[in-house]
Amino acid sequence: MKPSPHQDHPWVAVDVVIFTIDEGVLKALLVNLKEGPFRGHWAFPGGLVSLGESIDAAAIRELSEKTGLRHIYLEQLCTFGDPHRDPRAHVVSVAYFALLPRADRRLAEHPKYARLEWRAVTALPPLAYDHNRIAAYALDRLRAKLAYTNIVYSLLPDEFTLGELQEIYEMILGTTLDRRNFRKKLLAAGLLRALPRVRRGPHRPATLYAFAQRRPMNIPIL
């Protein structure tokens, strides 16, 4: 995007916070900018909405073009409209968050970015624009939705143990959950189905589970 000497109306952009679990840590994907007033700074992937394009379509396109990621959970968060958030022009950003089951999926390179890196959400550097505010908002939304939806499935592989599922909840929420009550609520909700397989390790074998349906549902969890 080039500086605009004159604007009759704001431009509209989308920015996407992509969360994943990597090495037992909740991380977000950052991109290092090669151009503009924030050259050399970290930010979230995103870009302008094209003429005639819906906002949701723009977010999906930006995910695909800038990172190579497709077919992952994506949800609109909030609109950030400070007229001074971008020093080049008046740009209103519609923020999204996305959930990725694993961080080892190959990411596409894009000429707009010097590099892409996964960073722990609790240790993000100062970000370009207002992306630190967007990061905080996205994390709050993710934590809230764990209580009344099943979207945690988007952070898990097809098969997992109840212990692994609880670890993800505790990691994101930053708290310890009662093991017995947590498992009782999850199993009573009918979200999971036990598989005829176990995972063997240093302790006794653990039953493997899968989500009965891998689609967003509103249902009390916590």
MARGU-283509 format. One record per atom (N, C-alpha, C, O, CB): x, y, z. Coordinates in steps of 0.02 Angstrom, whole numbers, padded with zeros to 5 digits, always signed. Glycine has a CB too. Example, Ala and Ser with C-alpha at 12.3 -4.5 7.8 and 13.67 -1.06 7.14 Angstrom:
! residues 2
+00660-00284+00390 +00615-00225+00390 +00660-00165+00390 +00712-00166+00423 +00565-00224+00452 +00642-00112+00354 +00684-00053+00357 +00645+00002+00394 +00670+00057+00402 +00704-00030+00286 
! end
This chain:
! residues 222
+00043-00060+00000 +00000+00000+00000 +00044+00062+00000 +00090+00067+00041 -00048+00000+00061 +00031+00109-00046 +00069+00171-00050 +00032+00227-00013 -00029+00225-00007 +00081+00190-00124 +00071+00276+00011 +00038+00332+00046 -00012+00367+00000 -00001+00373-00060 +00090+00383+00070 -00067+00389+00029 -00119+00423-00010 -00120+00497+00007 -00132+00514+00065 -00188+00390+00003 -00108+00541-00041 -00109+00612-00026 -00179+00638-00012 -00188+00691+00018 -00079+00651-00084 -00230+00600-00034 -00298+00623-00023 -00344+00563-00018 -00339+00516-00058 -00321+00671-00081 -00388+00564+00032 -00436+00512+00041 -00504+00542+00055 -00512+00585+00099 -00415+00465+00098 -00554+00520+00018 -00622+00541+00032 -00654+00496+00085 -00698+00517+00123 -00665+00540-00032 -00631+00432+00087 -00659+00384+00133 -00603+00338+00157 -00552+00330+00123 -00716+00343+00100 -00612+00307+00216 -00561+00260+00240 -00557+00198+00195 -00605+00180+00162 -00577+00238+00313 -00499+00168+00195 -00491+00102+00164 -00506+00049+00217 -00504+00062+00277 -00419+00092+00135 -00522-00011+00194 -00538-00066+00239 -00486-00121+00230 -00470-00141+00174 -00610-00093+00226 -00460-00146+00286 -00411-00200+00284 -00435-00257+00329 -00481-00249+00369 -00341-00175+00306 -00403-00314+00322 -00414-00370+00368 -00346-00391+00396 -00296-00390+00361 -00449-00430+00332 -00346-00410+00460 -00286-00437+00493 -00306-00500+00529 -00360-00503+00559 -00254-00384+00543 -00263-00551+00527 -00282-00617+00553 -00231-00640+00605 -00171-00646+00591 -00288-00668+00496 -00256-00655+00665 -00215-00684+00718 -00224-00760+00713 -00279-00786+00723 -00236-00658+00790 -00170-00796+00697 -00173-00868+00689 -00142-00901+00750 -00082-00893+00764 -00136-00891+00624 -00182-00938+00787 -00159-00973+00847 -00145-01046+00831 -00178-01077+00789 -00211-00968+00904 -00095-01074+00866 -00083-01146+00864 -00049-01166+00930 -00026-01124+00968 -00038-01166+00803 -00047-01232+00942 -00011-01258+00999 +00054-01289+00973 +00052-01332+00930 -00054-01312+01039 +00109-01267+01000 +00174-01292+00977 +00220-01303+01037 +00233-01256+01075 +00207-01242+00926 +00243-01364+01046 +00287-01382+01101 +00256-01362+01168 +00290-01337+01213 +00356-01349+01093 +00191-01374+01175 +00156-01360+01237 +00144-01287+01252 +00130-01269+01309 +00194-01388+01292 +00149-01244+01201 +00141-01172+01210 +00091-01145+01158 +00093-01166+01100 +00209-01135+01204 +00047-01100+01180 +00002-01066+01133 +00042-01012+01096 +00070-00967+01128 -00060-01036+01169 +00043-01017+01030 +00082-00970+00990 +00039-00937+00937 -00015-00961+00919 +00141-01006+00957 +00063-00880+00912 +00031-00844+00858 +00081-00833+00802 +00141-00825+00815 +00001-00776+00882 +00057-00832+00741 +00101-00822+00684 +00113-00748+00672 +00067-00709+00664 +00071-00854+00621 +00177-00729+00670 +00197-00660+00656 +00234-00657+00589 +00267-00704+00568 +00241-00632+00712 +00227-00599+00556 +00262-00587+00493 +00306-00526+00502 +00287-00479+00536 +00213-00578+00434 +00365-00527+00472 +00411-00471+00476 +00403-00429+00412 +00414-00454+00357 +00485-00495+00486 +00385-00366+00420 +00368-00323+00363 +00430-00298+00327 +00480-00279+00359 +00326-00264+00386 +00428-00298+00261 +00484-00277+00220 +00477-00205+00195 +00525-00175+00173 +00492-00323+00161 +00416-00178+00198 +00403-00112+00169 +00363-00069+00217 +00336-00093+00267 +00367-00119+00102 +00359-00004+00200 +00315+00041+00236 +00346+00070+00299 +00404+00057+00314 +00253+00007+00253 +00308+00110+00336 +00334+00144+00396 +00352+00095+00452 +00389+00114+00498 +00283+00193+00421 +00327+00035+00449 +00344-00015+00500 +00391-00069+00473 +00391-00126+00496 +00279-00048+00527 +00431-00050+00425 +00479-00096+00396 +00525-00125+00451 +00552-00087+00491 +00521-00062+00342 +00532-00191+00452 +00573-00223+00502 +00535-00242+00565 +00562-00276+00608 +00630-00179+00520 +00473-00219+00571 +00432-00235+00629 +00392-00299+00617 +00382-00321+00560 +00386-00177+00647 +00369-00328+00673 +00326-00387+00669 +00253-00366+00670 +00235-00315+00699 +00341-00435+00728 +00212-00406+00637 +00140-00392+00634 +00103-00458+00620 +00134-00511+00614 +00124-00340+00578 +00038-00453+00616 -00002-00511+00595 -00014-00505+00520 -00016-00450+00493 -00070-00514+00633 -00021-00562+00485 -00034-00559+00413 -00101-00526+00399 -00149-00533+00436 -00032-00629+00383 -00103-00489+00343 -00165-00456+00324 -00155-00413+00263 -00100-00412+00234 -00192-00415+00381 -00206-00377+00244 -00202-00333+00185 -00269-00301+00172 -00318-00312+00208 -00180-00372+00124 -00272-00260+00119 -00332-00222+00102 -00385-00266+00071 -00370-00315+00037 -00314-00165+00056 -00447-00248+00083 -00504-00280+00051 -00511-00253-00020 -00508-00192-00030 -00570-00270+00092 -00519-00297-00068 -00525-00275-00138 -00595-00250-00153 -00643-00268-00119 -00507-00333-00185 -00601-00208-00203 -00665-00182-00224 -00710-00240-00245 -00690-00282-00285 -00657-00131-00282 -00771-00241-00218 -00818-00294-00235 -00808-00359-00196 -00844-00408-00208 -00813-00309-00307 -00761-00359-00149 -00746-00419-00110 -00776-00413-00040 -00772-00359-00010 -00670-00431-00105 -00807-00466-00015 -00833-00464+00053 -00774-00468+00102 -00719-00489+00085 -00882-00523+00066 -00787-00446+00164 -00735-00445+00215 -00712-00517+00231 -00652-00530+00236 -00759-00410+00279 -00760-00562+00238 -00742-00632+00252 -00701-00662+00195 -00652-00698+00207 -00806-00674+00264 -00721-00647+00134 -00683-00673+00076 -00612-00645+00076 -00565-00679+00057 -00719-00656+00011 -00605-00582+00096 -00538-00551+00098 -00495-00586+00150 -00436-00598+00138 -00544-00476+00113 -00524-00602+00209 -00485-00636+00261 -00463-00705+00237 -00406-00725+00250 -00526-00643+00325 -00506-00741+00204 -00489-00808+00178 -00434-00801+00126 -00387-00840+00125 -00550-00843+00147 -00441-00751+00081 -00391-00741+00029 -00323-00722+00059 -00271-00749+00037 -00414-00687-00020 -00323-00677+00108 -00260-00657+00138 -00226-00716+00172 -00165-00723+00168 -00271-00600+00189 -00264-00757+00206 -00235-00817+00237 -00201-00860+00185 -00145-00883+00194 -00289-00858+00273 -00236-00871+00129 -00209-00915+00077 -00149-00884+00042 -00098-00918+00034 -00263-00930+00026 -00154-00821+00023 -00100-00788-00015 -00039-00775+00028 +00018-00784+00004 -00125-00724-00044 -00048-00753+00089 +00008-00730+00130 +00040-00786+00171 +00098-00779+00191 -00015-00676+00175 +00003-00841+00184 +00031-00894+00225 +00025-00963+00194 +00059-01010+00215 -00003-00894+00293 -00019-00970+00144 -00030-01036+00114 -00080-01078+00153 -00093-01136+00134 +00034-01072+00109 -00109-01052+00207 -00155-01090+00248 -00226-01087+00220 -00250-01034+00201 -00154-01064+00320 -00258-01145+00218 -00326-01150+00193 -00366-01197+00237 -00339-01241+00271 -00327-01174+00119 -00432-01188+00235 -00478-01234+00268 -00463-01242+00342 -00460-01298+00368 -00475-01302+00233 -00454-01186+00377 -00445-01188+00449 -00498-01144+00481 -00529-01102+00447 -00373-01165+00470 -00508-01153+00546 -00560-01114+00581 -00543-01040+00579 -00487-01020+00593 -00567-01138+00654 -00593-00999+00560 -00583-00927+00553 -00645-00891+00579 -00701-00909+00561 -00568-00908+00478 -00635-00841+00621 -00692-00805+00651 -00676-00731+00655 -00621-00711+00673 -00708-00833+00721 -00726-00690+00639 -00717-00618+00643 -00718-00596+00716 -00758-00619+00756 -00773-00581+00603 -00672-00551+00733 -00664-00528+00802 -00696-00460+00814 -00747-00455+00850 -00591-00524+00818 -00667-00409+00786 -00686-00340+00802 -00658-00293+00749 -00613-00311+00712 -00661-00320+00874 -00685-00233+00747 -00660-00182+00701 -00619-00131+00740 -00640-00106+00792 -00719-00147+00664 -00560-00115+00713 -00515-00067+00743 -00511-00006+00697 -00486-00011+00641 -00444-00098+00756 -00536+00051+00722 -00545+00107+00677 -00510+00172+00695 -00529+00225+00671 -00615+00121+00671 -00459+00169+00738 -00421+00231+00754 -00394+00259+00688 -00357+00225+00653 -00363+00216+00805 -00412+00321+00671 -00389+00349+00607 -00314+00357+00601 -00288+00368+00546 -00421+00416+00596 -00278+00351+00657 -00205+00359+00655 -00168+00293+00664 -00107+00293+00674 -00183+00408+00709 -00203+00236+00659 -00171+00172+00670 -00120+00156+00615 -00073+00118+00626 -00224+00117+00673 -00130+00184+00555 -00083+00176+00500 -00060+00246+00479 -00102+00286+00458 -00115+00137+00439 +00004+00262+00485 +00028+00330+00471 +00023+00349+00397 +00030+00408+00381 +00098+00337+00493 +00011+00301+00353 +00009+00317+00281 -00060+00338+00257 -00066+00377+00210 +00031+00258+00242 -00112+00312+00290 -00180+00325+00266 -00229+00308+00321 -00211+00276+00371 -00194+00285+00201 -00291+00328+00312 -00344+00310+00359 -00369+00240+00339 -00403+00232+00289 -00403+00363+00357 -00351+00190+00379 -00367+00120+00364 -00404+00089+00423 -00378+00088+00479 -00303+00079+00347 -00464+00065+00411 -00502+00029+00461 -00488-00045+00453 -00493-00072+00398 -00579+00044+00455 -00471-00078+00508 -00454-00149+00505 -00508-00191+00538 -00529-00177+00594 -00386-00162+00537 -00529-00243+00503 -00573-00294+00532 -00529-00353+00550 -00499-00385+00507 -00632-00315+00480 -00525-00368+00615 -00480-00420+00639 -00515-00487+00643 -00575-00491+00658 -00450-00401+00707 -00478-00540+00631 -00501-00608+00635 -00453-00648+00678 -00396-00629+00688 -00509-00640+00565 -00477-00706+00703 -00430-00754+00729 -00443-00821+00696 -00499-00838+00679 -00435-00760+00806 -00389-00860+00688 -00392-00925+00656 -00358-00975+00702 -00314-00957+00742 -00358-00925+00586 -00378-01039+00697 -00350-01092+00739 -00320-01146+00694 -00353-01169+00647 -00404-01122+00786 -00259-01165+00710 -00222-01214+00670 -00203-01272+00715 -00174-01261+00768 -00160-01182+00637 -00217-01335+00694 -00202-01392+00737 -00129-01403+00753 -00112-01429+00806 -00229-01453+00706 -00085-01383+00708 -00014-01394+00721 +00027-01341+00685 +00006-01314+00633 +00007-01465+00698 +00086-01326+00713 +00127-01273+00686 +00175-01297+00631 +00210-01257+00601 +00167-01241+00741 +00175-01363+00619 +00225-01389+00571 +00199-01389+00500 +00233-01414+00455 +00246-01458+00591 +00138-01363+00488 +00115-01357+00419 +00158-01307+00381 +00175-01254+00407 +00040-01336+00417 +00175-01325+00320 +00219-01282+00280 +00184-01216+00265 +00127-01215+00243 +00240-01318+00215 +00220-01161+00277 +00192-01095+00264 +00221-01067+00200 +00280-01077+00185 +00207-01048+00323 +00180-01033+00162 +00202-01004+00099 +00242-00941+00111 +00228-00903+00158 +00142-00988+00053 +00292-00929+00070 +00330-00867+00073 +00294-00814+00030 +00264-00830-00021 +00402-00877+00048 +00299-00752+00052 +00267-00697+00015 +00315-00639+00011 +00349-00623+00060 +00200-00675+00049 +00320-00605-00047 +00369-00551-00054 +00357-00492-00008 +00402-00451+00002 +00369-00526-00126 +00297-00487+00021 +00282-00432+00066 +00317-00439+00133 +00327-00391+00169 +00206-00427+00076 +00336-00502+00150 +00363-00516+00216 +00435-00542+00211 +00451-00580+00165 +00320-00567+00252 +00477-00521+00259 +00546-00546+00261 +00547-00618+00286 +00586-00659+00262 +00589-00501+00306 +00505-00633+00335 +00501-00701+00362 +00439-00708+00405 +00407-00659+00423 +00565-00719+00402 +00422-00770+00421 +00365-00786+00463 +00391-00826+00522 +00434-00869+00514 +00310-00825+00424 +00363-00813+00582 +00384-00850+00641 +00325-00860+00688 +00281-00818+00693 +00441-00813+00678 +00326-00917+00723 +00278-00929+00776 +00307-00902+00841 +00364-00918+00859 +00261-01005+00783 +00269-00861+00877 +00291-00833+00941 +00240-00848+00996 +00179-00848+00983 +00302-00757+00934 +00264-00861+01056 +00220-00872+01113 +00177-00810+01125 +00202-00754+01124 +00261-00889+01177 +00112-00820+01135 +00067-00762+01143 +00081-00723+01207 +00062-00665+01212 -00005-00786+01142 +00114-00755+01255 +00130-00720+01317 +00195-00680+01312 +00214-00646+01359 +00136-00770+01374 +00229-00684+01255 +00293-00649+01247 +00299-00617+01178 +00351-00622+01146 +00352-00697+01260 +00245-00585+01156 +00247-00553+01090 +00288-00489+01094 +00286-00454+01145 +00176-00538+01065 +00326-00473+01042 +00364-00410+01041 +00317-00352+01026 +00258-00363+01011 +00421-00413+00987 +00341-00290+01031 +00300-00233+01009 +00283-00241+00934 +00328-00250+00893 +00337-00164+01021 +00220-00240+00917 +00197-00254+00850 +00180-00190+00812 +00168-00138+00843 +00137-00301+00851 +00179-00194+00746 +00162-00137+00704 +00087-00119+00712 +00047-00159+00736 +00177-00153+00629 +00071-00058+00692 +00002-00033+00694 -00025-00040+00766 +00009-00021+00814 -00043-00072+00644 -00085-00067+00773 -00115-00080+00838 -00121-00155+00851 -00168-00177+00884 -00184-00046+00844 -00074-00193+00824 -00080-00266+00825 -00072-00296+00895 -00094-00352+00906 -00031-00296+00779 -00039-00261+00941 -00038-00286+01010 -00108-00284+01041 -00126-00329+01079 +00012-00246+01053 -00146-00232+01025 -00216-00229+01048 -00256-00285+01017 -00297-00317+01051 -00247-00160+01031 -00246-00297+00953 -00282-00351+00920 -00264-00418+00951 -00308-00461+00960 -00266-00351+00844 -00201-00428+00967 -00179-00491+00998 -00214-00502+01064 -00238-00557+01078 -00103-00491+01008 -00218-00450+01106 -00251-00457+01171 -00325-00472+01163 -00353-00513+01199 -00242-00393+01212 -00357-00439+01115 -00428-00451+01103 -00439-00522+01079 -00486-00555+01101 -00456-00400+01051 -00397-00546+01034 -00404-00614+01007 -00395-00666+01061 -00432-00716+01063 -00353-00627+00951 -00347-00657+01106 -00335-00705+01159 -00395-00705+01208 -00415-00759+01231 -00270-00688+01197 -00421-00647+01223 -00480-00644+01267 -00539-00681+01235 -00575-00718+01270 -00500-00571+01282 -00549-00672+01171 -00604-00706+01137 -00595-00781+01137 -00642-00819+01149 -00611-00680+01065 -00534-00804+01124 -00521-00875+01124 -00535-00905+01192 -00567-00957+01197 -00449-00889+01103 -00511-00873+01245 -00523-00898+01313 -00597-00901+01329 -00620-00949+01359 -00486-00854+01363 -00634-00849+01309 -00705-00847+01324 -00742-00903+01287 -00788-00934+01315 -00735-00779+01304 -00723-00916+01225 -00760-00965+01186 -00746-01037+01207 -00785-01082+01192 -00743-00956+01112 -00691-01048+01243 -00679-01115+01268 -00732-01137+01317 -00745-01196+01325 -00610-01119+01300 -00765-01088+01350 -00813-01104+01402 -00881-01126+01374 -00917-01165+01406 -00823-01044+01447 -00898-01101+01314 -00966-01115+01290 -00969-01141+01218 -01024-01146+01189 -01007-01054+01296 -00912-01158+01189 -00912-01189+01123 -00862-01246+01121 -00825-01258+01169 -00894-01136+01068 -00861-01282+01066 -00815-01339+01057 -00757-01322+01011 -00726-01367+00984 -00853-01399+01030 -00742-01257+01001 -00693-01239+00950 -00623-01264+00965 -00578-01258+00923 -00691-01165+00941 -00612-01290+01025 -00546-01318+01041 -00527-01374+00992 -00468-01390+00985 -00544-01344+01112 -00578-01404+00959 -00562-01457+00911 -00515-01432+00856 -00478-01471+00827 -00626-01485+00879 -00518-01367+00842 -00476-01339+00788 -00402-01335+00807 -00360-01321+00764 -00501-01271+00770 -00386-01347+00871 -00317-01346+00893 -00289-01416+00905 -00231-01424+00924 -00311-01305+00957 -00331-01466+00894 -00312-01536+00910 -00307-01578+00847 -00341-01564+00798 -00362-01567+00958 -00265-01630+00849 -00263-01678+00794 -00327-01720+00795 -00369-01712+00839 -00201-01723+00799 -00334-01765+00748 -00394-01806+00744 -00403-01851+00804 -00459-01865+00825 -00392-01849+00681 -00347-01874+00834 -00350-01918+00892 -00310-01888+00949 -00257-01858+00938 -00323-01988+00874 -00335-01895+01010 -00302-01865+01068 -00327-01900+01131 -00377-01935+01130 -00316-01788+01072 -00291-01890+01186 -00313-01916+01250 -00349-01861+01289 -00342-01802+01273 -00252-01944+01291 -00386-01880+01340 -00420-01830+01382 -00369-01787+01418 -00381-01728+01431 -00466-01865+01432 -00312-01817+01435 -00259-01778+01468 -00233-01724+01422 -00221-01668+01444 -00203-01824+01489 -00223-01740+01358 -00198-01690+01310 -00250-01635+01300 -00232-01576+01294 -00182-01723+01243 -00313-01653+01299 -00366-01604+01292 -00367-01556+01351 -00374-01495+01343 -00434-01638+01284 -00362-01583+01411 -00362-01541+01471 -00300-01496+01473 -00305-01438+01494 -00364-01584+01535 -00244-01521+01451 -00183-01480+01450 -00192-01418+01406 -00167-01365+01423 -00124-01522+01425 -00227-01425+01350 -00238-01368+01306 -00282-01317+01339 -00268-01257+01337 -00269-01391+01239 -00336-01340+01371 -00379-01293+01407 -00340-01256+01461 -00345-01195+01466 -00439-01331+01439 -00301-01292+01500 -00264-01260+01554 -00211-01212+01528 -00199-01159+01557 -00231-01313+01599 -00179-01230+01473 -00128-01188+01443 -00157-01122+01420 -00128-01069+01431 -00094-01224+01385 -00214-01124+01386 -00245-01064+01360 -00276-01021+01415 -00269-00960+01415 -00297-01081+01308 -00309-01053+01462 -00343-01017+01516 -00295-00993+01570 -00311-00948+01608 -00396-01060+01546 -00237-01025+01574 -00189-01007+01626 -00210-01026+01695 -00195-00992+01744 -00177-00934+01624 -00246-01082+01700 -00270-01106+01765 -00272-01182+01766 -00268-01214+01713 -00339-01077+01781 -00277-01210+01825 -00282-01283+01833 -00355-01303+01841 -00391-01274+01882 -00239-01308+01893 -00377-01353+01804 -00445-01376+01806 -00449-01441+01846 -00403-01482+01843 -00474-01386+01736 -00504-01450+01881 -00514-01513+01917 -00522-01570+01867 -00568-01569+01825 -00576-01508+01964 -00478-01619+01871 -00476-01672+01821 -00542-01710+01816 -00567-01721+01761 -00420-01721+01838 -00569-01728+01873 -00630-01769+01873 -00690-01731+01845 -00726-01756+01802 -00646-01794+01943 -00700-01669+01868 -00757-01629+01845 -00751-01612+01771 -00800-01614+01734 -00763-01566+01885 -00689-01595+01750 -00678-01578+01680 -00697-01636+01634 -00734-01626+01585 -00605-01557+01668 -00673-01694+01649 -00687-01752+01607 -00761-01771+01609 -00790-01791+01559 -00644-01811+01628 -00792-01766+01668 -00863-01782+01675 -00906-01737+01631 -00951-01761+01597 -00885-01775+01749 -00892-01672+01631 -00930-01625+01591 -00921-01638+01516 -00969-01637+01478 -00910-01553+01608 -00859-01650+01496 -00846-01660+01425 -00881-01723+01399 -00912-01722+01347 -00772-01665+01412 -00875-01777+01436 -00905-01840+01414 -00981-01836+01416 -01015-01865+01373 -00880-01898+01458 -01010-01801+01466 -01082-01794+01470 -01110-01751+01414 -01168-01759+01394 -01101-01764+01538 -01069-01705+01387 -01092-01661+01333 -01100-01697+01267 -01131-01671+01221 -01043-01604+01325 -01072-01758+01262 -01078-01796+01200 -01036-01771+01143 -01048-01788+01085 -01148-01796+01179 -00985-01731+01159 -00942-01703+01106 -00890-01753+01082 -00866-01748+01026 -00907-01641+01131 -00873-01802+01124 -00818-01847+01109 -00842-01918+01098 -00895-01937+01123 -00766-01845+01164 -00804-01956+01061 -00816-02028+01055 -00750-02065+01067 -00698-02047+01041 -00845-02046+00985 -00755-02116+01108 -00695-02156+01123 -00678-02200+01063 -00722-02227+01030 -00707-02200+01186 -00614-02205+01050 -00590-02246+00995 -00565-02314+01021 -00544-02319+01079 -00533-02210+00956 -00566-02365+00979 -00544-02431+01001 -00468-02437+01001 -00440-02488+00981 -00574-02485+00957 -00434-02384+01024 -00361-02383+01025 -00338-02347+01088 -00375-02308+01117 -00333-02348+00961 -00277-02361+01108 -00248-02327+01166 -00180-02300+01146 -00149-02322+01098 -00242-02376+01226 -00156-02251+01185 -00089-02225+01176 -00046-02250+01233 -00062-02240+01292 -00088-02146+01173 +00008-02283+01216 +00052-02312+01267 +00110-02265+01281 +00137-02234+01235 +00077-02381+01245 +00129-02261+01343 +00184-02218+01363 +00214-02244+01428 +00208-02303+01444 +00161-02146+01371 +00246-02199+01466 +00278-02220+01529 +00227-02240+01582 +00244-02276+01629 +00323-02164+01555 +00165-02215+01575 +00114-02232+01624 +00065-02282+01593 +00080-02310+01540 +00076-02168+01647 +00009-02293+01625 -00038-02342+01598 -00067-02316+01532 -00071-02256+01522 -00094-02356+01649 -00087-02361+01487 -00114-02340+01422 -00173-02293+01430 -00215-02303+01474 -00135-02402+01381 -00177-02243+01387 -00231-02194+01389 -00276-02202+01329 -00252-02209+01272 -00203-02121+01392 -00341-02203+01341 -00389-02210+01286 -00385-02150+01240 -00379-02093+01262 -00460-02217+01314 -00390-02163+01175 -00390-02109+01126 -00462-02089+01111 -00508-02131+01110 -00354-02131+01061 -00472-02025+01099 -00538-01999+01084 -00535-01958+01019 -00481-01938+00996 -00564-01955+01142 -00594-01945+00991 -00602-01901+00934 -00666-01860+00946 -00710-01882+00983 -00606-01940+00867 -00670-01802+00914 -00731-01764+00918 -00785-01797+00876 -00772-01817+00819 -00719-01691+00896 -00845-01801+00904 -00900-01831+00867 -00915-01791+00804 -00932-01820+00752 -00963-01836+00911 -00909-01726+00809 -00917-01682+00751 -00865-01627+00754 -00855-01595+00805 -00989-01651+00749 -00831-01617+00698 -00781-01564+00695 -00811-01504+00659 -00792-01487+00603 -00716-01589+00660 -00858-01473+00692 -00889-01411+00669 -00908-01369+00730 -00920-01397+00783 -00952-01425+00623 -00910-01303+00723 -00924-01261+00781 -00993-01273+00809 -01043-01277+00773 -00917-01187+00762 -00996-01280+00876 -01059-01289+00911 -01058-01250+00976 -01006-01246+01010 -01073-01364+00925 -01114-01220+00994 -01121-01186+01059 -01147-01237+01109 -01202-01263+01102 -01168-01123+01055 -01106-01251+01160 -01125-01299+01211 -01084-01286+01274 -01023-01276+01269 -01114-01372+01185 -01115-01284+01333 -01076-01269+01394 -01021-01321+01406 -01034-01381+01405 -01123-01267+01455 -00961-01297+01417 -00904-01341+01430 -00878-01332+01501 -00868-01380+01537 -00847-01329+01380 -00868-01270+01522 -00840-01255+01588 -00893-01222+01633 -00878-01206+01691 -00778-01208+01581 
! end
